[in-house]
């Protein structure tokens, strides 16, 4: 069954945004912990902050597309049923990225 293009794009955006926000928050916390009071501005005000956040968001978006393309493998490997709702699947992939990023496994 061919997924709807709009739903597939929506799931990709959801997965991207989850990882982007998690990395930006985690990066800001790490910079603030290291620099203390010197880190009053956002990490997204510099080029490297954007590169890191967009890179992780892109990685998670690609991971969502891989999960959508290989549903049977993803269901068996990751332990959740990949259904026909791409937005839900994008959220599940995004939340799993948040858990990985926030747990410092990455």
C-alpha positions, 0 to 999 in steps of 0.5 A: 500500500502506497502511503499518502504523500501529505501524511508521509511529509507530515510524519517526516516533519514531526520526526525532524522537529522532535529531534531538532528540539531535543538536540537544541535543548540538550546542546543549550543545557550542555553549553550553559553547564560548561560556561555558566553565566557566560552562556546567556544567548541561545546556541541557535544564534551561531552556525554550529548550533544550527548545523548540529540541530539540523543534522540530528533532525535530518538523521531522525527524518531519514530514520522515519523514512527507513521505518516507513519503508521497512515496516516489518523489520521496524516492528520486529526490531523496535518493538512497536507496530508500524501502522498506516498512520504516518503522523503517529509513526513520526511521533513514535520515531521522534520520541524515541530520538528524544529518549536517545538524545536525552539519555546521552546515548548519542 
